[in-house]
Amino acid sequence: MLERLLMMNWVRAGAPFLGAVLFLCSSAISTQQSAKSSASPSTGFTRACSANPVLAPTAKKQGEHKPKHPLPPVPVPVCVEVKGEAIEVQEFLQAIAREQGWRIGENGASEDTWSFVRYFGADELDTYADTKVLLEQIKFTSGKAAVTVRTTDIGEGYVRVQISSQFQGDGKSTDKISGQPGTAWPLNSRGVLEQKLVGALQSHYKPMA
């Protein structure tokens, strides 16, 4: 009985010490986890644009043929802000175009702009452009989109990425009586092409919670 009482007193006396040891161990583990978290590289962020001005039209090349039908007005570009470097964003999007096997031409790049033309077959044009808005039925054989990607440093490590496109379909009217003789038809974008590029950025750069 005496031995049992002595054992209970010893446990009670040692409880504060044991609690202190457990607290110190817990603090050490927490500190190590915080250090590991701080050492982990950031993957960047994406967020909605704080502003989205309309892109200025690109300069036309000398000798470039004007379309037979007027082009629709330039739409407001699709926009996203990315925490990173402007040149890094451009290089990433260019790599996406190569990996996807896009048929592109008239490729031009500068410090803040990447412009190119993507070509489409008749079977995929309808996916990217609205081909049902014309006044007459057109049988399209191919198409293309002039795409502009603008990257602008806006401070605090963020880059505003604006993407706009203008589509043109090539085909002939099926109206044998009053059909227009043109073969190049301006079309409105469905936003699919722009969203694919934005989606790639959002997948590559960790979104903000």
C-alpha positions in Angstrom: 0.0 0.0 0.0 2.8 2.4 0.9 4.6 1.6 -2.3 1.5 2.4 -4.3 1.1 5.8 -2.6 4.7 6.7 -3.2 4.3 5.8 -6.9 1.2 8.0 -7.2 3.0 10.9 -5.6 6.0 10.5 -7.9 3.7 10.6 -11.0 2.0 13.7 -9.7 5.3 15.4 -9.1 6.6 14.5 -12.5 3.5 15.6 -14.4 4.6 19.3 -14.9 8.0 18.2 -16.1 6.4 15.7 -18.5 4.0 18.4 -19.8 6.9 20.7 -20.4 8.8 18.1 -22.3 5.8 17.4 -24.5 5.3 21.1 -25.1 9.0 21.6 -26.2 8.8 18.6 -28.6 5.6 19.9 -30.1 7.1 23.4 -30.6 10.2 21.9 -32.2 8.1 19.9 -34.6 6.0 23.0 -35.5 9.1 25.0 -36.1 10.6 22.4 -38.4 7.3 22.2 -40.4 7.3 26.0 -40.7 10.8 26.0 -41.9 10.1 23.4 -44.5 7.0 25.4 -45.6 9.1 28.6 -45.9 11.8 26.7 -47.9 9.2 25.4 -50.4 9.3 27.4 -53.7 6.2 29.3 -54.6 4.4 28.2 -57.8 2.9 31.7 -58.4 -0.7 32.9 -58.5 -3.4 33.9 -60.9 -6.3 36.3 -60.3 -9.0 38.3 -62.1 -7.8 41.4 -63.9 -8.2 44.7 -62.1 -8.5 46.5 -65.5 -8.9 45.3 -69.1 -8.4 48.0 -71.7 -9.0 47.2 -75.3 -5.8 46.3 -77.2 -4.6 48.8 -79.8 -4.8 47.3 -83.3 -1.5 46.0 -84.7 0.1 47.8 -87.6 -0.8 46.4 -91.0 2.0 45.1 -93.2 2.7 46.8 -96.5 1.1 45.0 -99.4 -1.4 43.2 -97.1 -4.7 42.6 -98.9 -7.8 44.0 -97.3 -10.7 41.6 -96.7 -13.6 41.8 -99.1 -15.9 42.1 -96.0 -15.3 44.5 -93.1 -13.9 42.9 -90.0 -16.1 43.0 -86.8 -14.9 45.4 -84.1 -12.1 44.2 -81.9 -13.7 42.6 -78.8 -12.6 43.2 -75.2 -9.7 40.8 -74.7 -9.8 37.9 -72.3 -7.7 38.8 -69.3 -6.0 37.3 -66.4 -3.3 38.5 -64.0 -0.4 36.2 -63.2 2.3 36.5 -60.6 5.5 36.0 -62.6 7.7 37.4 -65.3 6.2 38.7 -68.6 8.8 36.9 -70.8 8.2 33.7 -68.8 4.5 33.9 -69.4 5.0 34.4 -73.2 7.5 31.5 -73.4 5.0 29.2 -71.5 2.1 30.0 -73.9 4.4 29.5 -76.9 5.3 26.1 -75.5 1.6 25.3 -75.2 1.0 26.1 -78.8 3.9 23.8 -79.8 2.8 21.0 -77.5 -0.8 21.1 -78.9 0.5 21.0 -82.5 -1.2 24.2 -83.6 -0.6 25.2 -87.2 0.6 28.8 -86.8 2.3 31.4 -89.0 3.2 35.1 -89.1 4.7 34.6 -85.7 6.0 37.8 -84.0 7.3 38.5 -80.5 8.6 41.4 -78.5 9.1 42.2 -74.9 5.4 42.6 -74.2 3.5 41.2 -77.2 3.2 37.9 -79.0 1.2 37.8 -82.1 0.5 34.9 -84.5 -2.0 33.4 -86.9 -3.5 30.0 -86.2 -5.0 28.1 -89.1 -8.0 25.8 -88.9 -9.5 23.2 -91.1 -13.2 23.3 -92.0 -14.1 20.6 -89.4 -12.7 22.6 -86.4 -13.5 26.2 -87.5 -17.0 26.0 -86.1 -15.6 25.0 -82.7 -13.7 28.3 -82.4 -15.7 30.8 -84.4 -19.4 31.6 -84.7 -20.1 30.5 -88.3 -23.9 30.8 -88.0 -24.2 34.6 -87.8 -23.8 35.4 -91.4 -26.8 36.5 -93.5 -26.3 33.6 -95.9 -25.3 30.0 -95.8 -21.5 29.6 -96.4 -19.7 26.4 -97.0 -16.4 26.9 -95.3 -13.2 25.2 -96.5 -10.8 26.6 -93.9 -10.2 29.5 -91.6 -7.7 31.3 -89.4 -7.4 33.5 -86.3 -5.1 36.5 -85.8 -4.2 36.3 -82.1 -2.6 38.9 -79.9 -1.2 38.2 -76.5 -0.2 41.3 -74.5 1.8 41.0 -71.3 2.1 44.1 -69.1 3.9 44.4 -65.7 1.5 46.0 -63.2 3.6 45.9 -60.1 3.9 43.7 -57.0 5.3 40.9 -59.2 2.1 40.6 -61.3 1.7 40.5 -65.1 -1.5 41.4 -66.8 -2.1 38.9 -69.7 -4.6 40.0 -72.4 -5.6 37.7 -75.2 -7.7 38.8 -78.2 -8.4 37.2 -81.6 -10.0 38.0 -84.9 -11.4 35.1 -87.0 -11.8 34.8 -90.7 -13.4 31.9 -92.6 -12.7 30.9 -96.2 -15.6 29.6 -98.2 -18.3 30.3 -100.7 -22.0 31.1 -100.5 -24.4 28.2 -101.2 -27.1 30.7 -102.4 -27.0 30.3 -106.2 -29.4 33.1 -106.8 -28.3 36.1 -104.7 -25.2 34.7 -103.0 -22.3 37.1 -102.6 -19.1 36.3 -104.6 -16.8 36.8 -101.6 -14.6 33.9 -100.3 -13.2 35.5 -97.1 -15.8 36.0 -94.2 -15.1 37.8 -90.9 -16.3 35.8 -87.9 -16.8 36.3 -84.2 -14.7 34.3 -81.8 -16.5 31.9 -79.5 -13.8 32.5 -76.9 -12.7 28.9 -76.9 -9.2 29.7 -78.2 -8.6 32.5 -75.7 -9.9 30.4 -72.8 -7.6 27.5 -73.7 -4.6 29.8 -73.2 -6.0 31.3 -70.0 -6.9 27.8 -68.7 -3.3 26.7 -69.3 -2.0 29.6 -67.3 -4.4 28.9 -64.4 -3.3 25.2 -64.4 0.4 26.1 -64.5 0.2 28.9 -61.9 -1.4 28.1 -58.6 -4.7 30.0 -58.2 -5.3 32.2 -55.2 -7.5 30.7 -52.5 
